């Protein structure tokens, strides 16, 4: 849901920026605002799949890293508790 909401907000801000002529400034500001929360959500999702948050750095590899990270995000989380805590779906 976080990614979906960010996509919607980015599209609206992009259209708004296009209309008033400040597209790049609005997009850059929004990207800066959601950088830290996006990293936190990515690390949390990696923890759900029992992977370390350091796997987030695989995105630095241009194409293959992005595809591997996308696969990690799509995978089902580990059932039951893991080394990072309880299963969020168990409640």
N, C-alpha and C positions, 0 to 999 in steps of 0.2 A: 504494500500500500504506500509505503514511503516513496518508492521510486515512481509509482503512478502519479501521486500527488505532485512530486517535483517536476515530472514531465508536463503535467497540466499547467502548473504555475509558470514554467519556463516558456511554454508555448504562448500563454497569454501575455507575459512580459515581452516576448519577442515581437508579437503583433503590436503591442502598445508602443514599444520602442521604435518599430518601423514607422508607425504613424507620426510620432513626434520627432523622429530623426536622431534618437539616442540609443539605437539598437545595441551597439557594442558596449556602451557604458552600463546599461541596465543589465545586460547578460553577464558581464564581468562581475558586477556588484552582487548579483544573485548567486553566482557560482562561488564567490568568496564567502557569502553568508552560509551556504549549505555545505561547505567543504567538510568541516569537522563533524556535523551530524551524519553526513554520508559515509565518512570513514568509520564512525561508530557503528552504523547499521551494517556495513560490510564485515567488520570484525565480529559483530554479534552473530551474523549469519554463518560465518566460518566456524565460530565456536559451536553453533548448533550441529554442524556436520563433523565435529570433533577434529577440526584443523586449527592450527595456530593462526593468530591474526597476522603474522608475518607473511602468510600466503597472499595477502593483499598486494604485496610488492611484485607479484607475478605480472601485474598489469603493466609493468615497465617494459616487458618484452612485447614488441609491437603487435603482432597478429596472434601468434600462438598463445601468448600469455593472456590476452583478452578472452580468447575462446576457452581456455582452461578455467579462468575465473568465472566465466559465464556458466560453465558446466558445474562448478562448485556451488554457485548460487541456485541452480535449478535442482540439484540433488536433494533428495529427502533427508531431513535431519536424522540424527541417530536417535533411535527409540530408547527411552530411559535415560538415566543420568550418565554423564560422561565426565571427563576430567575438568571441564569448565563449569559444571553445575548441573542442575536439574533440567529435565526435558520441559520446555515451555508448553508443549501440547498436552502434557500429562495432567495438568490441572483441570 
